Each structure stands twice: as C-alpha cells, then as structure tokens.
C-alpha cells in the first residue's frame, strides 16, 4: 500500500521470524532497488514438494503465523502477491 513501506518491511521481518520458529526454514526478504518502488520478494528454499507441503501445513496451523498474515491486510494492494515455484539447477 503506498505510504506503508516501512510497516510492510517490519511485518515481513516479523513474519520471517515466525516462519523460522515454526518450520525451521529461513526466509530471505528482498526489497527492489531502482525498479518498482515498494516491491518485495520473500524466498524460502525447500528440498522437495513433500517438505514444502509438510512445512506449509505447520504454518497454516500456527496461530502466530495466521495473525501475522492478517497484519498484511492494510499493507498490500490486492493482487500484488504472486507465488513462484522455482527449481534450483
């Protein structure tokens, strides 16, 4: 959401800490420089789709994670979030 960049960055950092505590997976957050203002990317690495499914199930069951996700309601523009599955080569 325009004007809420610093709040968004704080929420991303807080959510990354929750993800790591619940799943053991580190989240690396990036903010664009010289491109789309306010664009952020969060990267998580899983060894397999099975590991992804297992850890996402743990996240969805976490009350702390659900509360953190809810905090994004007033920070992002609807439709701005995109998921990408990439294979490391």
HELIX and SHEET records of a PDB file:
HELIX    1   1 UNK A    5  UNK A   23  1                                  19    
HELIX    2   2 UNK A   49  UNK A   61  1                                  13    
HELIX    3   3 UNK A   63  UNK A   70  1                                   8    
SHEET    1   A 2 UNK A  28  UNK A  31  0                                        
SHEET    2   A 2 UNK A  40  UNK A  43 -1                                        
END                                                                             
